[in-house]
């Protein structure tokens, strides 16, 4: 095993000490680390705030419900990740009660917008018991 030149090691240590003694660099690093660790919580808080500001009368619009179903099935918003990025099952439960009695209009809006049926998407996202529960609520 080769030994590193002590002069080079000393220069590297001095450079690192100089960089990390700079307050701006430390603040940026702390902010970056905080963001990385709190990223999911930040997204949850933003989602809760936007849900609280959501006008309850807008739930009458099937297009909005269709978009909310898609957002619950695809939280990342990336179409190619829809089968891998998880499902917000709590949101789907809330949407089921808002959809009750209007499944046909919401399904039509979902199909027009996303080229698949809402029922097929829910069958893919939910396990059998949850899907049956969703189906019982919306019909």
C-alpha positions as CSV (number, residue, x, y, z in Angstrom):
1,X,0.0,0.0,0.0
2,X,1.4,3.4,-1.0
3,X,1.7,6.1,1.5
4,X,0.4,9.6,0.7
5,X,2.9,12.4,0.6
6,X,2.6,14.2,4.0
7,X,2.9,17.6,2.3
8,X,-0.1,16.8,0.0
9,X,-2.1,15.5,2.9
10,X,-1.3,18.7,4.8
11,X,-2.4,20.9,1.9
12,X,-5.6,18.9,1.5
13,X,-6.4,19.3,5.2
14,X,-5.7,23.0,5.0
15,X,-8.0,23.4,2.0
16,X,-10.8,21.5,3.7
17,X,-10.3,23.6,6.8
18,X,-10.5,26.8,4.8
19,X,-13.6,25.7,2.9
20,X,-15.5,24.5,6.0
21,X,-14.5,27.5,8.1
22,X,-16.4,29.7,5.7
23,X,-19.8,30.5,7.3
24,X,-21.7,30.7,4.0
25,X,-20.5,27.2,3.0
26,X,-21.6,25.9,6.4
27,X,-25.0,27.5,6.2
28,X,-25.5,26.2,2.6
29,X,-24.5,22.7,3.7
30,X,-26.7,22.8,6.8
31,X,-29.7,24.0,4.7
32,X,-29.0,21.2,2.1
33,X,-28.8,18.5,4.7
34,X,-32.0,19.8,6.5
35,X,-33.8,19.8,3.1
36,X,-32.7,16.3,2.3
37,X,-33.8,15.0,5.7
38,X,-37.1,16.9,5.9
39,X,-38.0,16.6,2.2
40,X,-41.0,14.2,2.8
41,X,-42.3,16.2,5.7
42,X,-42.1,19.5,3.7
43,X,-44.1,17.9,0.9
44,X,-46.7,16.6,3.4
45,X,-47.0,20.1,5.0
46,X,-47.4,21.7,1.6
47,X,-50.0,19.1,0.6
48,X,-52.0,19.7,3.9
49,X,-51.9,23.5,3.4
50,X,-53.2,23.2,-0.2
51,X,-55.9,20.7,0.9
52,X,-57.0,23.1,3.6
53,X,-57.2,26.0,1.1
54,X,-59.1,23.7,-1.3
55,X,-62.7,25.0,-1.9
56,X,-65.1,22.2,-0.9
57,X,-67.5,23.2,-3.6
58,X,-65.0,22.3,-6.2
59,X,-65.5,18.6,-5.3
60,X,-68.6,18.7,-7.4
61,X,-66.5,18.9,-10.5
62,X,-65.7,15.4,-11.9
63,X,-62.6,16.7,-13.7
64,X,-61.1,17.9,-10.4
65,X,-62.0,14.6,-8.7
66,X,-60.4,12.7,-11.6
67,X,-57.2,14.7,-11.2
68,X,-57.2,14.2,-7.5
69,X,-57.5,10.4,-8.0
70,X,-54.5,10.6,-10.4
71,X,-52.5,12.6,-7.8
72,X,-53.3,10.0,-5.1
73,X,-52.2,7.2,-7.4
74,X,-49.1,9.0,-8.7
75,X,-47.8,11.3,-5.9
76,X,-44.6,12.1,-7.8
77,X,-46.5,13.4,-10.8
78,X,-44.2,11.5,-13.2
79,X,-46.3,9.4,-15.5
80,X,-43.5,6.8,-15.9
81,X,-43.3,6.3,-12.1
82,X,-47.0,5.7,-11.6
83,X,-46.5,2.0,-10.8
84,X,-43.5,2.6,-8.4
85,X,-44.0,5.8,-6.4
86,X,-46.6,4.5,-3.9
87,X,-50.2,5.3,-3.4
88,X,-51.9,7.8,-1.0
89,X,-54.6,5.4,0.2
90,X,-55.9,8.0,2.7
91,X,-56.6,10.4,-0.1
92,X,-58.3,7.7,-2.1
93,X,-60.6,6.9,0.8
94,X,-61.5,10.6,1.1
95,X,-62.1,10.8,-2.6
96,X,-64.3,7.7,-2.5
97,X,-66.8,9.5,-0.3
98,X,-66.7,12.6,-2.5
99,X,-67.3,10.4,-5.5
100,X,-70.3,8.5,-4.0
101,X,-73.2,8.4,-6.5
102,X,-71.2,10.1,-9.2
103,X,-68.8,7.3,-10.2
104,X,-69.8,7.4,-13.9
105,X,-69.1,11.1,-14.4
106,X,-65.8,10.9,-12.6
107,X,-64.8,7.7,-14.5
108,X,-65.6,9.4,-17.8
109,X,-63.5,12.4,-16.9
110,X,-60.6,10.2,-15.7
111,X,-60.8,8.0,-18.9
112,X,-60.8,11.1,-21.2
113,X,-57.8,12.7,-19.3
114,X,-55.6,9.6,-18.7
115,X,-56.5,7.0,-21.3
116,X,-57.3,4.3,-18.7
117,X,-60.4,3.6,-16.6
118,X,-60.5,4.8,-13.0
119,X,-61.6,1.3,-11.9
120,X,-58.6,-0.3,-13.5
121,X,-56.3,2.2,-11.9
122,X,-57.8,1.6,-8.4
123,X,-57.6,-2.1,-8.9
124,X,-53.9,-1.7,-9.7
125,X,-53.2,0.7,-6.8
126,X,-55.3,-1.0,-4.0
127,X,-55.2,-4.6,-2.6
128,X,-58.3,-6.7,-3.1
129,X,-59.9,-5.7,0.3
130,X,-59.2,-2.0,-0.2
131,X,-60.5,-2.1,-3.7
132,X,-63.7,-3.8,-2.7
133,X,-64.1,-1.3,0.1
134,X,-63.6,1.6,-2.4
135,X,-66.0,0.0,-4.8
136,X,-68.7,-0.3,-2.0
137,X,-68.3,3.3,-1.1
138,X,-68.5,4.8,-4.6
139,X,-71.4,2.8,-5.8
